[in-house]
Amino acid sequence: MKAAPAEQKRLLDLAELDSAADRLAHRRRTLPELAEIDEQSKQFAQLATQVIAAETEAGDLAREQTKAESDVDTVRTRAERDQKRLDSGMVTSPKDLSSLQSEIASLHRRQGDLEEVVLEIMERREAADSKVTDLIAKRDEIASTRGAAEDRRDTALAEIDKEAADVAGRRSGVATEIPADLLALYEKLRGQYGVGAAMLHGGRCMGCKVTLSIADMNRIKAAPHDEVLRCEECRRILVRTPESGI
Ligand SMILES: [Zn+2]
């Protein structure tokens, strides 16, 4: 393949721009914010599940409390009714009076026990409610930390996009100065090796960093200036410059 030395040198500019694009793509994939956001999303999901569990527990206790309070009311109403009967003086038989008094006493004990139950549920409910509040605060804090990391990620991505667009624009400009067959070879080699062309610098291929043998250097010296050369080691296009050492 033949191409003017100036066109061959443009391949080095192209390779540099392609490396810049690769570095930007690498930066995009490895932004520290991506790992942070991932970790924070896991924590958020865990806390959201814990909030639901705690809210369910608090809701169950609220219903339990209502039920226990209604049990207290039922017993109190019965005791009040019995007390009214006792106070009315309508129960006169000593046996009935004694039975009524003993029922009232028993209802009062029962009411006391049930009120204890209500108090115990209220304490548990208070603890459950404060657990809900704590978990919601933690969940919201993680959400806000993640929001901040997302903002930083978006800022970094926007910057990378801007740089990538600049590199792509410059690359299209350079590519138009390279003949189609040389560009196609470069692209093929870039696909295979990541970098399609390298400078011959001081007798060394800058693609694979191998110093060329005297025989190879003699072959290169003898080659016409417009001959497209390849590195024998890495197969990349080898571009001659004034610093090539020939
Ligand atoms: Zn090489």
Residues whose N, C-alpha, C, O or C-beta is under 5 A from the ligand:
A	BS01	ZN	C205 G207 C208 C231 E233 C234
